Amino acid sequence: MNCSFEDSFCGWSNTGQGDWLRNRGPTVTRNTGPTSATYGQYYTYVESDTALAQLTSPPFFSGEDQCLTLHVYMYGRAIGDLVIKQSSVKTKVNLITDKISGSQGARWIKHVVKLVDNTDSRIVMEVKKSQTKSYSWEGDVAVDEISVMKC
């Protein structure tokens, strides 16, 4: 399950109230998002003033000793949290929850999450609007180069 967003969303879907956008070049709000993808030309992002944006993977088999690897760009004064969940498709129970909080600087960072061995997994990446920031438009959360592979 790899996605670089070069051609499409690779089966990932918007399941929240806000939309993750596939983008090339800088984001709409100046000085908040990436100016380019990590590799290639495209990435996906969401503005920080979105109430709840969820990007959900297609179902996949998570075998023993596998990790989710992705590149994340979280920059701006109004950044809240990026929550990454692995859940069971059948039971909808969260198997793992991982969180990156606040601005991480104007750069892409590599983030790795160890997955649970499960036959019917789904990844949900969730961004919620910051409740404490009055300048909620000042920030973007972007994701690129998603892969699931052996740790």
MITIRO-179281 format. One record per residue (C-alpha): x, y, z; residue number from 1. Coordinates in nm, 2 decimals. Each point is the difference from the previous one (the first is absolute). Layout:
residues N
+--------+--------+--------+-----+
!      u !      v !      w ! seq !
+--------+--------+--------+-----+
!      X !      Y !      Z ! NUM !
...
+--------+--------+--------+-----+
This chain:
residues 151
+--------+--------+--------+-----+
!      u !      v !      w ! seq !
+--------+--------+--------+-----+
!   0.00 !   0.00 !   0.00 !   1 !
!   0.21 !   0.28 !  -0.13 !   2 !
!  -0.11 !   0.35 !  -0.11 !   3 !
!   0.20 !   0.30 !  -0.12 !   4 !
!  -0.31 !   0.19 !  -0.13 !   5 !
!   0.17 !   0.04 !  -0.34 !   6 !
!  -0.29 !  -0.14 !  -0.20 !   7 !
!  -0.29 !  -0.01 !   0.25 !   8 !
!  -0.10 !  -0.07 !   0.36 !   9 !
!   0.09 !  -0.37 !  -0.05 !  10 !
!  -0.33 !  -0.12 !   0.15 !  11 !
!   0.02 !   0.23 !   0.31 !  12 !
!  -0.32 !   0.19 !   0.05 !  13 !
!  -0.13 !   0.32 !   0.18 !  14 !
!  -0.23 !  -0.12 !   0.28 !  15 !
!  -0.02 !   0.30 !   0.23 !  16 !
!  -0.17 !   0.34 !  -0.03 !  17 !
!   0.30 !   0.16 !  -0.17 !  18 !
!   0.19 !  -0.09 !  -0.32 !  19 !
!   0.35 !  -0.11 !  -0.03 !  20 !
!   0.12 !   0.16 !  -0.33 !  21 !
!   0.25 !  -0.14 !  -0.25 !  22 !
!   0.24 !   0.28 !  -0.08 !  23 !
!   0.31 !   0.09 !  -0.19 !  24 !
!   0.21 !   0.30 !   0.11 !  25 !
!  -0.08 !   0.23 !   0.29 !  26 !
!  -0.33 !  -0.01 !   0.18 !  27 !
!  -0.26 !   0.28 !  -0.02 !  28 !
!   0.09 !   0.16 !   0.34 !  29 !
!   0.34 !   0.16 !  -0.02 !  30 !
!   0.28 !  -0.11 !   0.23 !  31 !
!  -0.19 !  -0.29 !   0.15 !  32 !
!   0.04 !  -0.30 !  -0.22 !  33 !
!   0.26 !  -0.17 !  -0.21 !  34 !
!   0.12 !   0.15 !  -0.33 !  35 !
!   0.06 !  -0.34 !  -0.15 !  36 !
!  -0.05 !  -0.37 !   0.05 !  37 !
!   0.27 !  -0.21 !   0.18 !  38 !
!   0.07 !  -0.18 !  -0.33 !  39 !
!  -0.18 !   0.04 !  -0.33 !  40 !
!  -0.25 !   0.29 !  -0.04 !  41 !
!  -0.32 !  -0.09 !   0.20 !  42 !
!  -0.10 !  -0.03 !   0.37 !  43 !
!  -0.32 !   0.03 !   0.19 !  44 !
!  -0.09 !   0.26 !   0.26 !  45 !
!  -0.27 !   0.16 !   0.21 !  46 !
!  -0.04 !   0.35 !   0.13 !  47 !
!   0.01 !   0.03 !   0.38 !  48 !
!  -0.33 !   0.18 !   0.02 !  49 !
!  -0.19 !  -0.32 !  -0.11 !  50 !
!  -0.23 !  -0.13 !   0.27 !  51 !
!   0.09 !  -0.36 !  -0.05 !  52 !
!   0.19 !  -0.15 !  -0.29 !  53 !
!   0.05 !  -0.37 !  -0.03 !  54 !
!   0.20 !  -0.19 !  -0.26 !  55 !
!  -0.08 !  -0.37 !   0.00 !  56 !
!   0.19 !  -0.28 !  -0.17 !  57 !
!  -0.14 !  -0.29 !  -0.19 !  58 !
!  -0.01 !  -0.32 !   0.21 !  59 !
!   0.33 !  -0.19 !   0.01 !  60 !
!   0.16 !  -0.29 !   0.18 !  61 !
!   0.25 !   0.11 !   0.27 !  62 !
!   0.24 !  -0.29 !   0.05 !  63 !
!   0.25 !  -0.06 !   0.27 !  64 !
!   0.27 !   0.26 !   0.05 !  65 !
!  -0.14 !   0.27 !  -0.24 !  66 !
!   0.02 !   0.37 !   0.03 !  67 !
!  -0.19 !   0.30 !  -0.15 !  68 !
!   0.25 !   0.25 !  -0.13 !  69 !
!  -0.10 !   0.35 !  -0.12 !  70 !
!   0.14 !   0.35 !  -0.05 !  71 !
!  -0.19 !   0.27 !   0.19 !  72 !
!   0.02 !   0.38 !  -0.03 !  73 !
!  -0.18 !   0.18 !   0.29 !  74 !
!   0.08 !   0.37 !   0.00 !  75 !
!  -0.18 !   0.32 !   0.13 !  76 !
!  -0.12 !   0.16 !   0.32 !  77 !
!  -0.34 !  -0.18 !  -0.01 !  78 !
!   0.11 !  -0.36 !  -0.03 !  79 !
!  -0.18 !  -0.24 !   0.22 !  80 !
!   0.05 !  -0.38 !  -0.02 !  81 !
!   0.05 !  -0.26 !  -0.27 !  82 !
!  -0.14 !  -0.32 !   0.15 !  83 !
!   0.09 !  -0.33 !  -0.18 !  84 !
!  -0.22 !  -0.30 !   0.08 !  85 !
!   0.02 !  -0.36 !  -0.11 !  86 !
!  -0.34 !  -0.16 !   0.04 !  87 !
!  -0.17 !  -0.33 !  -0.08 !  88 !
!  -0.23 !   0.03 !  -0.30 !  89 !
!  -0.24 !  -0.26 !   0.14 !  90 !
!  -0.02 !   0.11 !   0.37 !  91 !
!   0.09 !   0.37 !  -0.05 !  92 !
!   0.21 !  -0.03 !   0.32 !  93 !
!   0.32 !   0.21 !   0.00 !  94 !
!   0.30 !  -0.22 !   0.02 !  95 !
!   0.25 !   0.28 !   0.03 !  96 !
!  -0.01 !   0.38 !   0.03 !  97 !
!   0.29 !   0.22 !  -0.06 !  98 !
!   0.01 !   0.38 !   0.01 !  99 !
!   0.22 !   0.29 !  -0.12 ! 100 !
!  -0.08 !   0.33 !   0.17 ! 101 !
!   0.07 !   0.36 !  -0.09 ! 102 !
!   0.22 !   0.16 !  -0.26 ! 103 !
!   0.30 !  -0.21 !  -0.10 ! 104 !
!   0.17 !   0.28 !  -0.19 ! 105 !
!   0.01 !   0.09 !  -0.37 ! 106 !
!   0.13 !  -0.34 !  -0.11 ! 107 !
!  -0.10 !  -0.36 !  -0.08 ! 108 !
!   0.06 !  -0.25 !   0.27 ! 109 !
!   0.00 !  -0.38 !  -0.03 ! 110 !
!  -0.24 !  -0.17 !   0.24 ! 111 !
!  -0.01 !  -0.37 !   0.07 ! 112 !
!  -0.28 !  -0.19 !   0.19 ! 113 !
!   0.03 !  -0.37 !   0.09 ! 114 !
!  -0.32 !  -0.18 !  -0.10 ! 115 !
!  -0.19 !  -0.28 !   0.17 ! 116 !
!  -0.02 !  -0.34 !  -0.18 ! 117 !
!  -0.36 !   0.00 !  -0.13 ! 118 !
!  -0.17 !  -0.15 !  -0.30 ! 119 !
!  -0.25 !   0.28 !  -0.07 ! 120 !
!   0.17 !   0.33 !   0.07 ! 121 !
!  -0.07 !   0.36 !  -0.10 ! 122 !
!   0.20 !   0.32 !   0.07 ! 123 !
!  -0.18 !   0.32 !   0.08 ! 124 !
!   0.19 !   0.33 !   0.02 ! 125 !
!  -0.20 !   0.27 !   0.17 ! 126 !
!   0.06 !   0.37 !   0.04 ! 127 !
!  -0.22 !   0.20 !   0.23 ! 128 !
!  -0.03 !   0.38 !   0.01 ! 129 !
!   0.19 !   0.14 !   0.29 ! 130 !
!  -0.24 !   0.11 !   0.28 ! 131 !
!   0.24 !   0.24 !   0.17 ! 132 !
!   0.13 !   0.20 !  -0.30 ! 133 !
!  -0.20 !   0.31 !  -0.11 ! 134 !
!   0.20 !   0.02 !  -0.32 ! 135 !
!  -0.11 !  -0.34 !  -0.13 ! 136 !
!   0.08 !   0.06 !  -0.36 ! 137 !
!   0.37 !   0.03 !   0.06 ! 138 !
!   0.12 !  -0.36 !  -0.06 ! 139 !
!   0.00 !  -0.30 !  -0.22 ! 140 !
!   0.05 !  -0.37 !   0.05 ! 141 !
!   0.14 !  -0.19 !  -0.29 ! 142 !
!   0.08 !  -0.37 !  -0.06 ! 143 !
!   0.21 !  -0.16 !  -0.27 ! 144 !
!   0.17 !  -0.33 !  -0.08 ! 145 !
!  -0.22 !  -0.24 !   0.20 ! 146 !
!   0.11 !  -0.36 !   0.02 ! 147 !
!  -0.06 !  -0.32 !   0.20 ! 148 !
!   0.30 !  -0.23 !   0.01 ! 149 !
!   0.22 !  -0.22 !   0.22 ! 150 !
!   0.15 !   0.20 !   0.29 ! 151 !
+--------+--------+--------+-----+
